[in-house]
């Protein structure tokens, strides 16, 4: 799947969906640096892609880049407040803010 999606992003580099799907596959393969690069490309192509922010938050959280995770989760919640994953992100944000004393 990774090779096919990499090829797809080469053929049509301006299709955000292909980059998004490649990022998901990279996350599954624990290749977080490649996943982040693809998600950044998604946001270059589609600035309103809330799910890209959510996935970036997950990657940052996994890498203990918690302040970056906070930013991406806040962006996601602001953009998609009714999504079930937004509720999860809000719970994490609340816990994170409580640990920081804010």
N, C-alpha and C positions, 0 to 999 in steps of 0.2 A: 504494500500500500504506500509506504514511504517513497519508494522509487517512482511509482506511478504519479503520485502527487507532486513530487519534485519535478518530474517531466512536465506535468500540466502547468506548473507555475513558470516553467521555462518557455513553454509554447505561448502562454497568455499571461504575462507577468502583471497585467493590470486587473486581474479578476480576484477580488478580495476573498471570495468563497474558497478558492483553491488554496490560498495561503492559510486561511483559517483551518481548513481540514488538515493541511500538513502540520500546522501547529498542534492540533489535537493528537495526531499520530505521534509527533515528537514527544509530547507530554507523556503519552502512554509508554513510550520507549525510554523515558527518563532523560531525554536530551533537552534539558531546560533551556540551554543557551540558544539552540536552534528554534525551539518553540517561541522564545521571546523575540527573536529576530523576525520570525514569521508574523507574530502578533503585532509587532511594530509596523510591519508592512501593511497588515490589514488596516490599522488605524490611519496610515498614510492614504490609503485608497478609500476608506470609508470611516470618516471621523466619528460618525454616530453609531459605530458598532459596539454596543454595550457588552455583548458577550466576550469580545476581545479583552475588555477591561476586566471582566470577571476572571477569565483564564489567566491574564497577567497577574492578577491578585493571587491566584492559586500558586502560580510559579514562584512569585516573590515570597509568599508565605512558606512554601516548601524550602526555599533557600534562606529562610530567616532574615529576609530583607523586609522587615515588618512595616517600616514607614512607607516604603513603596507599595507594599500590599494594601496598606490602609488607603492610600490615594486611589488605587485602582478600584478597590471595593466601594469607596465612597462615590466614585464616578459611576460605577455600575448601578448602585442603589438609586442614585439621582436619576439615571436614565431609564431604569426598568424597575420601579419600586414594587410592582405587583407580582413579579416573578418569584416562584418558590426559592430559587437560589439567592434572590435578593434578601429574603428573610434570613437565610443562613449567613450571608455576608453581614447583615445588620447585627446578628448575634455575635459574630466574630469581632466586629467593630466595637460593639459595646464592651465585650470582654477585654479587648486590647486597650481601649480608652480607660477602663477601670484599673487595669494593671499599671498604666502610666500615670494614674492619679488625676485623670481629666475626664 
